[in-house]
Amino acid sequence: MENEVRNILTINGGSSSIKFSLYSMNGDLKQQLKGSITRIGLQGAGLTVTRQNKECERQSAKARNMQDGAGFLMDWLKKENHHGQLTAIGHRIVHGMNHTKAELVTPALLNELHQTSDYDPDHLPGEVELIKAFARQYPQISQVACFDTVFHSTLPEVARLLPIPGRFRRAGIRRYGFHGLSYSYLMEDLAAKDPGAAKGKIILAHLGNGASMAAVRDGLSMDTSMGFTPAGGFLMGTRPGDLDPGVTAYMINKESLTGRQFNHLINHQSGLLGISETSPDMLDLLRKQNSDPRAVEAVGLFCYQAKKWIGSFTAVLGGLNTLVFSGGIGENAAPVRSGICEGLKFMGIELDPEQNEKNARVISAKGSPVTVYVIPTDEELMIAKTVCLVLSL
């Protein structure tokens, strides 16, 4: 039994997808495989699995809902003969309310998550279903809730407040911030390779289909772009970011939208998709810029809004030492990084065009007062590490 390899399964549930990874605990954590089940509840649901960074399997999946998706994944794991080696399961929970650390899943915690599902109807209900499904299949295996909001538990009160009547504040309506697992990984990576930078004034930019920024000083989150839900901040793939309340009221009244319909509009039909009317994918839009002016508008607005957040967070921090790009766009879209940083030389931000095109780790020009990094994020690894910490593994 001493030589038995113990495994940690990480689960990252989205509104219509389940990302997963399996890590062995034979000494250091080592990823054995990663995969995803996509288009859950839609036609064409499928499973993709990669082992040792080599894609090796694609297949269709029967997944009418999140519970079906979890069942399909567990059946696949059983066929792979991994089910008997699982030591623990870690779940990314997008909205953690007032939790300041990851926690072991208990009936009380599960009930709390269920009761507060309306905080984030796009993520929490599915995440709760995933926890329940795995609990039924593996009742003896510990599950850990890794909250995306924990990283921002250090926000000063002024950064938490929303200018709304007090009764809503007392009900827990405030700014929480998200992408915390990604930000935790980026800070850990920065601290390991540049300890001095990790103690300075930093802006972390997680730019993907969901996009946000965090202002960090002395390792602590001081402010972040997303607020009460992951739809806030600057525009994303299908989310608008911050929106004039008058526009919100107009859209609801004009089209007699229900709460569910408005939530779908805001989370799935807006952002880059809403502006371009063709795609929420930044790489698609970059390819279309020469032929479609709507793509030009979408990319331009994304860069413009991101630039404004960098300026505002530099003011919050009282200066800037380090800017980090991460996420699918931040790691791979050189034109977007250059578009965001263009005109910011007065703030000390200047890119090296050649290094930027190479997606190098350091893309700032030599002598630039602000060091600009490109650091690939790894939320799944942070989930696995968090599980080990909570369970003392």
C-alpha positions in Angstrom: 0.0 0.0 0.0 3.0 2.3 0.6 3.8 2.4 -3.1 0.2 2.9 -4.2 0.0 6.1 -6.4 -2.6 8.5 -5.0 -4.5 10.7 -7.4 -6.3 14.0 -7.1 -9.1 14.8 -9.6 -9.7 18.5 -10.3 -13.1 19.6 -11.6 -13.7 23.0 -13.2 -17.4 23.3 -14.1 -18.7 26.0 -16.5 -22.2 26.8 -17.6 -22.0 24.1 -20.4 -18.7 22.4 -19.8 -16.6 20.4 -17.4 -12.8 20.7 -17.4 -10.9 18.1 -15.5 -7.4 17.0 -14.7 -5.9 14.0 -12.9 -2.7 14.6 -10.8 -0.6 11.9 -9.2 0.9 12.5 -5.8 4.0 10.4 -6.1 6.2 13.0 -4.6 5.4 16.2 -6.5 2.1 16.8 -8.1 2.3 15.5 -11.7 -0.5 15.9 -14.2 -1.4 12.5 -15.7 -4.1 13.7 -18.0 -6.5 16.6 -18.7 -9.7 16.9 -20.6 -13.0 18.5 -21.0 -16.6 17.7 -21.8 -18.1 20.5 -23.8 -21.4 21.6 -25.2 -23.3 20.0 -22.3 -27.0 20.4 -22.9 -26.4 21.1 -26.6 -26.1 19.1 -29.7 -22.6 17.8 -30.4 -21.5 17.3 -26.8 -18.1 15.7 -26.7 -15.1 14.5 -24.6 -11.5 15.5 -25.4 -8.7 14.0 -23.4 -4.9 14.8 -23.5 -2.2 12.7 -21.9 1.3 14.0 -21.3 0.6 17.0 -23.5 -0.4 14.7 -26.5 -3.9 14.7 -27.7 -5.1 11.1 -27.9 -8.8 10.9 -27.7 -12.0 12.6 -28.9 -15.5 11.1 -28.6 -19.1 12.2 -28.5 -20.7 12.4 -25.1 -24.3 11.9 -23.9 -24.7 15.0 -21.7 -28.2 16.5 -21.6 -27.3 18.4 -18.4 -24.5 18.8 -15.9 -25.5 15.6 -14.0 -25.3 13.6 -17.2 -21.9 15.2 -17.9 -20.6 14.2 -14.5 -22.0 10.6 -15.0 -20.3 10.3 -18.4 -17.0 11.5 -16.9 -17.2 9.1 -14.0 -17.9 6.2 -16.4 -15.0 7.2 -18.5 -12.7 7.3 -15.4 -13.9 3.9 -14.4 -13.0 2.4 -17.8 -9.6 4.1 -17.5 -9.2 2.3 -14.1 -8.6 5.6 -12.2 -11.6 5.4 -10.0 -10.0 3.1 -7.4 -6.9 5.3 -7.0 -8.7 8.6 -6.3 -7.7 10.2 -3.0 -9.6 13.5 -3.3 -11.6 15.7 -5.6 -11.1 19.4 -5.9 -13.8 21.7 -7.4 -13.4 25.2 -8.6 -16.3 27.1 -7.1 -16.7 30.5 -8.9 -18.6 32.4 -6.3 -17.5 31.9 -2.7 -19.5 34.6 -1.0 -17.7 35.5 2.3 -15.4 32.5 2.4 -11.8 33.4 3.0 -10.2 30.0 2.3 -10.9 26.7 0.6 -13.0 24.3 2.6 -13.9 20.6 2.8 -17.3 20.0 1.3 -19.8 19.2 4.0 -23.6 19.0 3.9 -23.8 22.4 5.5 -21.5 24.0 2.9 -23.4 22.2 0.1 -26.7 23.6 1.4 -25.2 27.1 1.6 -24.1 26.9 -2.0 -27.5 25.7 -3.0 -29.2 28.5 -1.1 -27.0 31.2 -2.7 -27.1 29.8 -6.3 -28.9 32.9 -7.5 -25.7 34.9 -6.8 -24.3 33.3 -9.9 -27.0 31.3 -11.8 -24.6 30.6 -14.7 -22.1 28.6 -12.6 -23.2 27.7 -9.0 -26.1 25.4 -9.8 -24.0 23.3 -12.1 -21.1 23.3 -9.6 -23.5 22.1 -6.9 -24.8 19.3 -9.2 -21.2 18.2 -9.9 -20.4 17.9 -6.2 -23.5 15.9 -5.5 -22.9 13.6 -8.5 -19.4 12.8 -7.4 -20.5 12.4 -3.8 -23.0 9.7 -4.9 -20.4 7.9 -6.9 -17.5 8.3 -4.4 -19.1 8.7 -1.0 -15.8 7.8 0.8 -13.7 10.3 -1.1 -13.2 13.8 0.3 -14.2 16.8 -1.9 -12.8 20.3 -1.5 -14.4 23.5 -2.6 -11.8 25.9 -4.0 -13.4 29.3 -4.2 -12.4 31.7 -7.0 -13.2 34.7 -4.7 -10.8 33.9 -1.9 -7.9 35.7 -3.6 -9.9 38.9 -3.3 -10.8 38.5 0.4 -8.2 41.2 1.1 -10.0 43.9 -0.8 -10.3 47.1 1.3 -13.9 48.0 2.2 -13.9 50.9 -0.3 -13.2 48.5 -3.1 -16.0 46.2 -2.0 -18.8 48.7 -1.8 -21.6 49.2 -4.4 -23.5 52.4 -4.4 -26.9 50.8 -3.8 -29.4 50.9 -0.9 -28.1 49.4 2.4 -30.7 46.6 2.5 -28.9 45.1 -0.6 -25.5 45.4 1.0 -26.8 43.7 4.2 -28.0 40.9 1.9 -24.5 40.3 0.7 -24.6 42.3 -2.5 -21.1 43.7 -2.9 -18.0 43.4 -5.1 -16.3 40.0 -4.7 -13.9 39.5 -7.7 -13.1 36.3 -9.6 -10.4 34.4 -11.4 -8.7 34.0 -8.0 -7.3 30.6 -8.7 -5.6 32.0 -11.8 -4.3 35.0 -9.9 -3.0 32.8 -7.1 -1.0 30.7 -9.6 0.4 33.8 -11.3 1.6 35.3 -8.0 3.1 32.0 -7.0 5.0 31.8 -10.3 6.1 35.4 -10.0 7.3 34.9 -6.4 9.3 31.8 -7.4 11.1 33.5 -10.3 11.2 37.1 -9.3 10.6 37.5 -5.5 11.2 41.3 -5.6 8.6 41.8 -8.3 6.0 39.8 -6.3 6.3 42.3 -3.5 5.7 45.3 -5.6 2.8 47.0 -7.4 1.4 44.6 -9.9 -1.5 44.4 -12.3 -2.6 40.9 -13.3 -4.6 40.6 -16.5 -6.4 37.3 -17.0 -7.6 37.7 -20.6 -9.7 34.9 -22.0 -13.3 34.3 -22.9 -13.9 35.6 -19.4 -11.5 38.5 -18.7 -10.6 40.5 -15.6 -7.7 42.3 -14.0 -6.5 42.6 -10.4 -4.5 45.3 -8.7 -2.0 43.7 -6.3 0.3 45.3 -3.8 2.6 43.5 -1.4 1.0 40.2 -2.6 -2.5 41.3 -1.7 -5.5 42.1 -3.9 -6.4 45.7 -3.6 -9.0 45.9 -6.4 -10.3 43.9 -9.3 -12.4 44.6 -12.3 -15.2 42.0 -11.9 -17.6 42.8 -9.1 -20.7 41.0 -7.8 -20.7 38.6 -10.7 -18.2 37.5 -13.4 -20.2 39.6 -16.0 -18.8 42.9 -14.6 -15.6 44.8 -15.5 -14.5 45.2 -19.1 -16.0 43.4 -22.1 -15.4 39.7 -22.6 -16.2 37.0 -25.2 -20.0 37.0 -24.5 -20.3 39.3 -21.4 -20.5 43.1 -21.6 -18.6 44.1 -18.5 -19.9 47.1 -16.6 -23.1 48.4 -18.2 -25.0 51.7 -17.7 -28.0 50.8 -15.5 -30.2 52.9 -17.8 -29.2 50.6 -20.7 -30.1 47.6 -18.6 -33.5 49.0 -17.7 -34.2 50.0 -21.3 -33.4 46.5 -22.7 -35.5 44.8 -20.1 -38.5 47.1 -20.7 -38.1 47.3 -24.5 -38.2 43.5 -25.0 -40.2 42.6 -21.8 -37.3 40.4 -20.7 -37.6 38.0 -17.7 -34.7 37.7 -15.3 -33.6 34.5 -16.9 -33.8 36.0 -20.4 -31.8 39.0 -19.3 -29.2 36.8 -17.6 -28.8 34.9 -20.9 -28.5 38.1 -22.9 -25.8 39.4 -20.6 -23.8 36.2 -20.2 -24.1 34.6 -23.6 -25.0 37.2 -26.3 -23.0 40.3 -25.4 -19.3 41.3 -25.4 -17.2 40.5 -28.4 -20.0 38.4 -29.9 -22.5 41.2 -29.4 -20.3 43.8 -31.1 -19.0 41.6 -33.9 -22.2 39.7 -34.5 -20.1 36.8 -35.7 -17.8 35.3 -33.0 -16.9 35.6 -29.3 -13.4 34.3 -30.1 -10.6 36.9 -30.2 -8.4 34.9 -32.5 -11.3 34.6 -35.0 -11.8 38.3 -34.8 -8.2 39.1 -35.3 -8.2 37.0 -38.5 -11.4 38.9 -39.8 -10.1 42.4 -39.2 -9.1 43.0 -42.8 -12.6 42.0 -44.1 -15.1 42.9 -41.4 -15.3 46.3 -39.7 -17.3 44.8 -36.9 -14.3 42.7 -35.9 -12.1 45.8 -35.9 -14.6 47.5 -33.5 -14.8 44.5 -31.2 -11.0 44.1 -30.9 -10.5 47.9 -30.6 -13.0 48.2 -27.8 -11.5 45.3 -25.9 -8.1 46.9 -26.0 -9.4 50.4 -25.2 -11.3 49.2 -22.1 -8.4 47.1 -20.9 -6.1 50.1 -21.3 -8.5 52.2 -19.1 -8.5 49.5 -16.3 -4.7 49.5 -16.3 -4.7 53.3 -15.9 -7.2 53.2 -13.1 -5.5 50.4 -11.2 -2.1 52.2 -11.5 -3.8 55.1 -9.7 -5.1 52.7 -7.1 -1.7 51.2 -6.5 0.1 54.6 -6.5 2.3 53.5 -9.4 3.2 50.3 -11.3 6.2 47.9 -11.3 4.9 44.8 -13.1 2.1 44.0 -15.6 1.3 40.3 -16.2 -0.7 39.0 -19.2 -2.3 35.5 -18.9 -5.3 33.6 -20.1 -6.0 32.4 -23.7 -5.9 35.9 -25.1 -3.2 37.3 -22.8 -0.9 34.4 -23.5 -1.3 34.1 -27.3 -2.6 37.3 -28.9 0.4 39.6 -29.5 -1.7 42.2 -31.4 -4.1 42.5 -28.4 -1.2 43.0 -25.9 0.3 45.6 -28.1 -3.1 47.3 -28.6 -3.6 47.5 -24.9 -0.1 48.8 -24.1 0.0 51.3 -27.0 0.2 54.8 -25.7 1.2 53.9 -22.2 4.8 54.8 -22.4 4.1 57.8 -20.2 3.2 55.2 -17.4 6.5 53.3 -18.0 4.9 50.6 -20.1 6.8 49.9 -23.4 6.9 46.6 -25.2 9.7 45.0 -27.2 7.8 44.2 -30.5 10.0 41.2 -31.3 9.6 39.6 -27.9 5.9 40.3 -27.9 5.5 38.5 -31.2 7.3 35.5 -29.8 5.0 35.4 -26.7 8.2 35.5 -24.7 8.0 35.5 -20.9 9.3 39.1 -20.7 7.9 41.3 -23.5 8.8 44.7 -22.1 11.5 46.8 -23.8 15.0 46.9 -22.2 15.0 49.8 -19.7 11.3 50.0 -19.5 10.3 51.1 -15.9 7.5 48.5 -15.9 8.3 44.9 -16.5 5.7 43.2 -18.7 5.4 39.4 -18.4 3.5 36.7 -20.3 2.8 33.9 -17.9 0.6 30.9 -18.8 -1.8 30.2 -16.0 -2.7 26.9 -14.5 -6.0 26.9 -12.5 -6.1 23.1 -12.3 -2.7 22.9 -10.6 -3.8 25.5 -8.1 -6.9 23.4 -7.3 -4.8 20.3 -6.8 -2.3 22.2 -4.5 -5.2 23.7 -2.6 -6.7 20.2 -2.0 -3.4 19.0 -0.6 -3.2 22.0 1.7 -6.8 21.6 3.0 -6.5 17.8 3.5 -2.8 17.9 4.7 -1.8 15.4 2.0 
